Each structure stands twice: as structure tokens, then as C-alpha cells.
């Protein structure tokens, strides 16, 4: 596996679209395929940490946290969320400043892994802004629902404004359709509309609604370890292949 080291922020200002599910499962499958992978939990809710480092009690990346190994996957590490993350957010004047410190802290931690995934909180405030300044690319999960295009338009406008100020800010790296139900007309319409607007950016695999995907985090497991043969698991496996092929 020879990839350029790539830093991807997984972001959407809307909650409940599958950001953390996407981060945890892409990380697990990329590690399974032999990539060195780091997950950085930048969401104060700490959902990714509760799966990958359930017993962690300590500082955030900004407070000096190191990388913890993830059980069951040799090439996967995590920088968990810490109780101090909100306090650190408050000390930055803007997201560009936070982004510079984020990059600096990551560079101090380790040689860049093949893939770093940042789990962002559901907003366009300082922390997700920092991730978008620091990252090479942004992956946007969107739920197949009525307001999906509106939310996508908002984050893309935000990204464009950021790139005008900072040419090194993240580029759009992909749009992932989540919670897709082939039997629902609305889901098919939304998927078709998003694909029509962004033919090259949308992953060809959509993530289906899957009870196992929702249940896995309560067992502190990725879908790879919880139930690898469900439709959701196979979809994340396919998306990981698309993602890694795109980085080579």
C-alpha cells in the first residue's frame, strides 16, 4: 500500500448523518487493508473515542494527548477526545489559528500515516473549521433526505469562502450518501439529484440503512468486528476501496 499521506476531515454541520460511523468504519477497513491509519476525535461528544478508546480519560490533542493503539487492528491508532477540548476551543480567536495548531500538533505526534481521519462536530464553528484548515480533503456524509442538498450547499459555500482566504484549506474529497433506502422514492430522488450535481465527487457506493451499523458502537466496535457481513459493512468495505484507490 503506497499512498501519499492524506489528512481527511469528515464534516457536515448537520448532526445524525453518519459522520462518526463513517470515520470509525473507514478507519477500520483501511487498516485491515494494510494502511497506517490515525483517527483524531475532534468532536466534544466523543463518539469515535467511545468506540476506539472507550476507557480513555485524559487530555485532547490540544492538551497533549498521544496516540493510543486500537485493539484488534495493528495499524490503527486514535487520538481520543479529552474533557479539555471545549476549553481549548475557546482560546482560539478563529478557525485558521486553531487549524495551524492542529497541524502542528499532528506533525509533532508522528510521521504522517497513510490516512488520517478527523471526526468533526456537527457545526461550522472553530473545531470543524480547524479541521478544514488543516486537512487536505473533506469528506461530506449526507443523509438521503429532503434538506440534504440545502445542507450540502451550506458546507460547500463555507468551504469555498475558506479556500479564498486560505488556498491550503481542504478541497472537496468526496460526498457519501448515507442511510440510503432503495425502496423509498425520496431517497432515490435525493441520490439522483446529488449525483447529477456532483457526478465525480459522489462515491458510487451508498451506505444503506442497517440496524447493525447503529448497534455496533454500543458494543464499542466497528462494523468490521461487530458484524462484517451485513449490507452496511459490505458498503463501507466498498467505499474504503474507492477512497484508497483515489489516494494512490
C-alpha positions in Angstrom: 0.0 0.0 0.0 1.8 3.1 -1.2 -0.3 6.2 -0.7 0.6 9.8 -0.1 -0.1 10.7 3.5 -3.6 12.2 3.4 -5.5 14.1 6.1 -9.2 13.9 5.6 -11.8 15.8 7.7 -15.2 14.1 7.8 -17.6 17.0 8.3 -21.2 18.2 7.9 -22.8 20.9 10.0 -25.9 18.7 10.4 -25.9 16.0 13.1 -27.1 12.5 12.6 -25.8 12.0 9.1 -23.3 9.2 9.9 -20.1 11.2 10.4 -18.7 9.1 13.3 -19.9 5.8 11.8 -18.1 6.8 8.6 -14.8 7.7 10.4 -14.7 4.6 12.5 -15.6 2.1 9.7 -13.4 3.7 7.0 -10.5 3.7 9.5 -11.1 0.0 10.4 -11.3 -1.2 6.8 -8.3 0.9 5.6 -6.3 -0.6 8.5 -7.5 -4.0 7.5 -6.2 -3.4 4.0 -2.7 -2.6 5.5 -2.8 1.2 5.5 -1.4 3.0 8.6 -4.4 5.0 9.9 -5.0 7.6 12.6 -8.3 8.8 13.8 -8.4 12.2 15.6 -11.6 12.7 17.6 -12.3 16.5 17.4 -16.0 16.2 18.5 -16.6 17.1 22.2 -19.4 14.4 22.2 -16.6 11.9 21.8 -18.5 9.2 19.9 -15.5 8.0 18.0 -13.5 7.7 21.2 -16.2 5.7 22.9 -15.8 3.1 20.2 -12.0 3.2 19.6 -10.8 4.1 23.1 -13.7 3.5 25.5 -11.7 3.7 28.7 -9.7 6.9 27.9 -9.5 9.7 30.5 -7.0 12.3 29.7 -6.4 15.5 27.6 -7.3 16.2 24.0 -4.8 16.6 21.2 -4.6 20.3 22.1 -3.8 19.3 25.7 -1.0 17.0 24.7 -2.8 13.6 24.1 -0.8 11.0 22.3 -1.8 8.1 20.0 -3.5 5.1 21.6 -3.4 1.7 19.8 -6.8 0.3 18.8 -7.4 -3.3 19.9 -7.7 -5.8 17.0 -6.1 -3.6 14.3 -2.3 -3.3 14.4 -2.0 -0.3 12.1 -4.9 1.8 13.6 -4.3 4.5 16.2 -6.6 7.1 17.8 -6.1 10.4 19.5 -9.2 10.4 21.7 -11.3 13.4 22.7 -10.5 14.9 26.1 -12.6 16.8 28.7 -10.5 19.9 27.9 -11.4 20.2 24.2 -14.1 22.8 24.8 -11.7 24.9 26.9 -9.1 24.8 24.1 -11.8 25.7 21.5 -12.5 28.9 23.5 -8.8 30.1 23.5 -8.6 30.3 19.7 -9.5 33.6 18.0 -10.6 31.8 14.8 -10.5 28.5 13.0 -7.4 29.4 10.9 -5.4 29.8 14.1 -6.9 26.5 15.5 -6.1 24.8 12.2 -2.4 25.8 12.3 -2.1 24.4 15.8 -3.9 21.2 14.9 -1.5 20.6 12.0 1.5 21.4 14.3 0.3 19.0 17.0 -0.3 16.2 14.5 3.2 16.7 12.9 4.7 16.5 16.4 2.8 13.3 17.2 4.2 11.0 14.5 5.3 10.6 10.9 2.2 11.1 8.9 0.3 7.8 8.5 -1.1 6.9 5.1 -4.5 8.2 6.2 -5.6 10.5 9.0 -9.4 10.9 9.6 -10.7 13.7 11.7 -14.2 13.3 13.2 -15.7 16.8 13.3 -18.6 18.1 15.5 -21.8 18.9 13.7 -21.4 22.7 13.3 -19.3 25.2 11.3 -17.7 26.6 14.4 -14.0 26.7 15.4 -13.3 23.0 15.7 -14.6 21.8 12.4 -13.2 24.9 10.8 -9.8 24.0 12.3 -10.1 20.5 10.7 -11.0 22.0 7.3 -8.0 24.4 7.5 -5.6 21.5 8.5 -6.9 18.8 6.2 -6.0 18.1 2.6 -9.6 17.0 1.8 -13.0 17.0 3.2 -15.4 14.0 3.0 -19.1 15.0 3.5 -21.6 12.3 4.5 -25.1 13.3 3.7 -28.3 11.6 4.6 -30.8 10.9 1.7 -33.5 13.3 2.9 -35.4 16.4 1.9 -32.9 19.0 3.2 -29.7 17.2 2.1 -29.0 19.5 -0.9 -29.5 22.6 1.2 -27.1 21.4 3.9 -24.6 20.4 1.3 -24.8 23.8 -0.3 -24.1 25.5 3.0 -21.0 23.5 3.8 -19.7 23.9 0.2 -20.2 27.6 0.4 -18.3 27.7 3.7 -15.5 25.6 2.2 -15.3 27.9 -0.8 -15.1 31.0 1.4 -12.3 29.3 3.4 -10.3 28.4 0.3 -10.5 32.1 -0.9 -8.8 33.1 2.4 -6.5 30.1 2.7 -5.6 28.3 -0.5 -4.2 25.4 1.5 -7.5 24.7 3.1 -9.2 21.4 2.4 -10.5 20.6 -1.1 -13.7 18.6 -1.5 -12.6 14.9 -1.5 -15.9 13.2 -1.7 -19.6 13.1 -0.9 -21.0 9.9 0.7 -24.7 9.1 0.6 -25.7 7.6 4.0 -28.8 5.9 5.4 -30.0 5.1 1.9 -33.1 3.1 1.5 -33.5 1.9 -2.1 -37.2 1.2 -1.5 -38.0 4.9 -0.7 -38.8 7.2 -3.6 -37.4 10.2 -1.8 -34.0 8.5 -1.1 -33.7 7.6 -4.8 -34.6 11.2 -5.8 -32.1 12.8 -3.5 -29.4 10.4 -4.5 -30.1 11.1 -8.2 -30.1 14.9 -7.6 -26.8 14.8 -5.7 -25.2 12.6 -8.3 -26.4 14.9 -11.1 -24.9 18.0 -9.4 -21.6 16.3 -8.3 -21.0 13.4 -10.7 -17.3 13.0 -9.9 -17.4 13.7 -6.2 -20.1 11.3 -5.0 -18.9 7.8 -4.0 -20.5 5.2 -6.3 -21.4 3.2 -3.2 -24.2 4.5 -0.9 -24.4 3.4 2.7 -27.7 1.6 3.3 -29.8 1.9 6.4 -28.6 -1.0 8.6 -29.5 -1.9 12.2 -26.1 -3.4 12.7 -24.3 -0.1 11.9 -26.4 1.6 14.6 -25.8 -1.2 17.1 -22.1 -1.7 16.7 -21.0 1.5 18.7 -22.9 0.3 21.7 -20.6 -2.7 21.8 -17.5 -0.3 21.3 -16.9 -2.0 17.9 -16.6 -1.0 14.3 -18.9 -2.9 12.0 -15.8 -4.9 10.8 -15.6 -6.6 14.2 -19.3 -6.4 15.1 -20.9 -8.0 12.0 -18.8 -7.8 8.8 -21.3 -9.5 6.5 -24.2 -7.0 6.9 -25.1 -4.7 4.0 -23.7 -1.7 5.8 -20.4 -3.5 6.5 -20.0 -4.5 2.8 -20.9 -1.0 1.7 -18.2 0.6 4.0 -15.7 -2.0 2.6 -16.5 -0.9 -0.9 -16.3 2.8 0.0 -12.9 2.3 1.7 -11.6 0.7 -1.6 -12.9 3.7 -3.6 -11.3 6.1 -1.1 -7.9 4.3 -1.1 -7.9 3.9 -4.9 -8.5 7.6 -5.2 -5.5 8.4 -3.0 -2.9 6.2 -4.8 
